[in-house]
């Protein structure tokens, strides 16, 4: 822990990804805004952001969680990803600061609950939405995915000097047929490459968790395993 932060929570909890396991993810409050270089360094160490806090897994008995990132300059779309890209040809993207609106909150809650991602969670409130997305310790922007002028998806990204981290993406379930989750990642990787950036961080990959396995479909990718970034150029053969 550095002088810029203070641990505000550090308790074992049931793992959200693997049934029967326990997780430890200390929350570290950032005492001041991180510089772009500091944030790049934090991402390389496996950090994620929630509000003005950073966290990484420090689970005592399990190492299944692997931070994963895509080197945007060498990324190649697969055949199915090219189909998704073409399917979303009419989707427009607008970039700006993170905003709160009742429409955004309703879309987030619909996405979370109608797609079976919420389990027993309560509906998110304005306070929670702003506390997670808007109140930040780095440069945070939203990518607004629009069709015929209507926002149908929101992606929240944290930016460093060379790298960016996908915080969360949610979309209007009425547009599920467009595979917007895949398209948003493809667009953001492409945008970063066009802007001379380096790594697109996708958060945590867990092989046994169905909700997280999709992150490994972007090749090449790198995963933080035992403190070292390991490159995967294609799907490992079983």
N, C-alpha and C positions, 0 to 999 in steps of 0.2 A: 504494500500500500504506500502511495506517495503522499507528500505533504499537501497535495491539492485536494485530497479526498478524506472522507470519514465514513466508516462502516455504520450504517443505521439499522441493518437487519441481518441476522446470521443464524438461521434456525433450520434444522432438518425438517423437510416436508415430504409428503408422498410425491413421487415422481410424476410429472404430467405426461410423460412419454412412454414409460414402461411400467406396467402394472406390477405391484409388489416391490418395486424399488423405492429407495429414498433419494431425495435430491438435496443438495446444498448449493445455493446460489447467493452468496453475500451481496447485499445491495450497498454500493459505495457512492455516497452523496458527493457530487463534485462541487467544491467550494468556490470555483470560478469557472468561467467559460473556457473550454479547451481550445487551444490553437489548432489550426488544420493539421499541422505536423503531429501534435500530441494525439489527435483523434486517429490519424492513420496508425500510429504506434499502438494505440489501444485496440483497434480492430485486429491488428496483426497478432496480438496476444490473446485473441478470442473473446474480446468484450462485446457486449450488446448494450443498447441504451433503453431505459424506460424513464421518461421524465428527465429530471436532472441527475439521474443515477446511472451508473454503469454496473454490469454484473457479468460474471462468467461462471461456468460450472466448476465446483470444487467437491464433487460427490465423493464420499470416502470409499465406497465399495463398487463403483461402477464407472467405466470410462466409455460408455456407449455414445455419448454426445460428442460429435466432431464438428467444430466450426468449419464452414465450407465457403469457398470463394471462387469466382470465375475470373481468370485473366482475360480481360475484354479484348485485348489486341489479337489473341490467338483463337478466340471462340469461333466455332463453326456450328451453324444451325443444322439439326438433323432433318431428315425428309419430312417427318411429322411436324416439326417446328416451322419448316418453310410453309407447310400447308396452313398452319395457324396464322403465320405472318400474312399470308395472302388473303386469308378469310377476314382479317381485320383491316383491310386496305382503306376502308372509309372511316376508321376510328382516328380522331384527331387528339393531339396531346398538348396540354397547356401546363406550364410550370409556374409555380408561385409559392408564396409563403403558406404555411399551414393555416387553414381557416376552420372555424367551427360554424356550422349551420345545422338547423333542425333536419334538413334533408340529408346531410352527411351522416348524422347520428342515426337516423332511421335506416339508411342504407347499410351502415355498419351492423346494426342489430339484426336486420333481415339476413344479411350475408352470414353472420355468425350462427344464428339459430335455425334458419331454414336449410342450411347445408350441414347441420348436425355437428358443428364445431364447438358448441357451447357447453355440452353436457348439462350440468345443473347451474350454470352461471346465470346471474341476474342480467337484465338488460343494462347495457352501458349507459351512464348518465353523462351530461355535459361536463361535469367536474372531472370524471374519469377520462373522458375523451381528451380534454385539454391537458389534463395532468400527464397523460402518456405521450401524446403527439406534439402539442404546441409548446409546452414548457420543456425546454431543452438545454443541454450544456454544449451544443455544437451547432453547426449550420444545418438546419432541417428545412426541407422543402417538400411540397406535394406535387406529384404529377397527376393531372386531371385528365382522365380518359373520357372523351366526349364523342357522341354519335348524334348527328343532326342537331348539334347545339346543346344536347342534354348530357350532363355528367352521368356516366354509367359505371365509373370505377375511380377509386382514389388510391394512390400509392404514396406512402410517406417514406422519404429517404433521408438519411443522415450523411453529410458530406465532410470529408477531410480535404487535404491538399490534392492527393492523387487518387483516393479511394472513396467508395460510397457503400453504405450499408442499407439494405432493404429492411425497414422497420416493420411495415405491415402493408398488405394490399387487400382491399375489399371492393366488392362490386355488387351491382344490382342483380339479384338472382334471376330476374326476367331475361338477362342476357347471357345466361350460362352457356348457350350454344356457341358463343364466340370464343370460348376458352381464354377469357381475359387474363386469368392468372398467368398462363404461359406467355401470352402476348406482352403483358406488362414487363415481364423479366426480359424478354427478347428486345423490346423497345429500349429499356433502360441500359442494357448491355451495349446496344448499338449507339445510343446517345453518348454514353461514356467513351466509347471508342472514337466517335467523331470529335469528341472534345478533349482527346489526348489523355484520358485518365487510365488507371491501371487495374485495380481489382474491384469487382462487384461482389460484396459480401451478402450471402443469402441466409445467414443465421446458423442454426444448428441442424446437422444431418444425423439421423438415427436410423440405422439399417432396419431395425425391427418395428419402426413406427410408420404406419401407412400414411399418416398426415405429413410426414417429413421426407419420405423417400423420393418424392418428385424432385427435390433439390439436386439430386445426383444426375439428373438427365441433361444437364448443361455441361458439355465437354469442349475442351478440357476443363477440369476443375481441380482445386487443391483443397485438401482437408488437413486440419491440425490434429495430428496423431502423436501422442506422447511428446508434445512440445515441438514437433517438427512439421512443417508444411509438406505434405506428400502429394505429388501430382498424379492424377488419373486421366489418361488420354482417351479411354473408352471404358465401357462397362466391363468389369471383371468377369471372366468366364467362370461359371459355377462348376 
